[in-house]
């Protein structure tokens, strides 16, 4: 018997839940289906929000050949074979170009993506990709420029409640049972906007009862079932966002044992090593920052090593970087500073650059005072001279506040000597 999530997979937009901005009355994908004209696009969103389902609905509604590849199991040879078959079928197709759907396209290497580029450019196939990762980082620029990117959002509680009601009414098995939802908060919370996770939880809870039982689902029953079967609704790493959150928070909390445990959970769950490596770089800059600038260097080195040596050996530099970051002193002063600066820009608008800081490449600019009175720091003792660098309206504003750690103590001491105690902790 297929899992509940698979049994309920929609086959048309009429029973597709969520993503109204794409499939609603004025949604761009609905319009493309209605007009029978599909251009290449990439669906970007978290797990369980309907990316694969939407691609299959497009295929069902268009009278064109449809090919599918999984980036996890397909190589360049598979891509080329599909393109050859698509080119042949295109000669006999009466409608538009054949559609090639690639699930988890972010896992495709550069060479695999390069092998797609010519077919998309020539119109041999219309590409539909699905990814949980930001396409800007994971899809090569020439391919990305030929695709629209449509963002899918986590399902809201109303969507999830509608899905539960639909399942109880329409599923061939659940509709035969006496099931009452007395409380739904726990199911909604654990689902986290993921339809597949929600249906897996619902199925798990129902299976915990006898076949003839009247079922009353409460928050306590849901929590109890999930605690007894923590992986039952998260096969192959579906707790993607929960586990990476625990991983980063363990590093931030300076607990190397917990951090390396969550790293192992991601490795065993089949997580993309590049995804883990990127999060280490982010953690190094956001949570360690100026307290230990070497953390950024090591995180970047680990990222580079994983890309060079591949898997499974790549787990070793990831482990080294994880332990190093977890045991490093912590500071988020740079993170807070850039956020404060962005808020200041939003609040104060486009303040003019002071004249003395402007370049004067033309005589007119020189006559207007550009660059006048600028003091070149290297002409002064210790290569420093006090002058204003902020816009006039923001003169005297402090944005970066050093934090208490040995590295920033030294930075603070130097800045306060130079700037007369402006940068106090």
Order of alpha helices (4+ residues) and beta strands (2+ residues): alpha-alpha-alpha-beta-alpha-beta-alpha-beta-alpha-beta-alpha-alpha-beta-alpha-beta-alpha-alpha-beta-alpha-alpha-alpha-alpha-alpha-alpha-alpha-alpha-alpha
